[in-house]
Amino acid sequence: MSIFSFIKEAGEKVIDLLTPGNAHASDQLKEHVAKVGLGNPNITTEVDGDKVTVKGEVATQEEKEKILLALGNISGVATVDDQITVTGPAVTAARFVVVKAGDTLSAIAKVEYGDGSKYMKIFEANKPMLSDPNKIYPGQTLRIPE
């Protein structure tokens, strides 16, 4: 599996998640994954400082990538150790980009696809974590599908 790096200071604040000795951190992470609209996947999580380890099985590569982003785009999380197994057919993993100050989905689409009008492809690939194509923030990591 692999380790994904995130910008530790960026992302949603989940109160007390990374407090040392927080016995409820795993439950809080599963609640966060459900809250952003990814349901209740068959995963378990562990928190060690600013690192989250996630294990389990999911049906698709897309579901796996969205879970990794939901966990990594939390303030205070620097790395996510991916130990998730995909049970469905193998597909090419999406690329990831980190939003920079001044970026828009259109600007990212222009760089990634050569066509700014393809911004909705990026928006759709990051639903349900994104609820509006105009609401992205610096430091956020996004999926860029083929």
Secondary structure as GFF3:
##gff-version 3
##sequence-region A 1 146
A	DSSP	beta_strand	2	5	.	.	.	ID=ss1
A	DSSP	alpha_helix	25	33	.	.	.	ID=ss2
A	DSSP	pi_helix	34	38	.	.	.	ID=ss3
A	DSSP	beta_strand	42	48	.	.	.	ID=ss4
A	DSSP	beta_strand	51	58	.	.	.	ID=ss5
A	DSSP	alpha_helix	61	72	.	.	.	ID=ss6
A	DSSP	beta_strand	79	86	.	.	.	ID=ss7
A	DSSP	beta_strand	95	98	.	.	.	ID=ss8
A	DSSP	alpha_helix	105	113	.	.	.	ID=ss9
A	DSSP	three_ten_helix	116	118	.	.	.	ID=ss10
A	DSSP	alpha_helix	119	125	.	.	.	ID=ss11
A	DSSP	beta_strand	141	144	.	.	.	ID=ss12
###
